[in-house]
Amino acid sequence: MGRGRAKAKQTKVARELKYRTHDTDLDALQRELSSRQDGANGDIRAEQDDPDEEPDEDGADEDQQRIARHR
């Protein structure tokens, strides 16, 4: 079977996200972002990968492991 129905649904969702008007509560967003920054001691990079981080036990990083699983 084809994936026409699944693709049509994805297209519908994508259009809805792209074109609908968003009622964003900017004050709530500001509070959330400031609380996250306070929790990370002001260092937003705390969640990003550290290039000096030791590799996994087998020497491969997570991306390489993911790619290897999909082969």
Residue pairs with C-beta under 8 A, 6 or more apart in sequence:
37 44
40 46
40 47
55 61
56 62
56 65
58 65
60 68
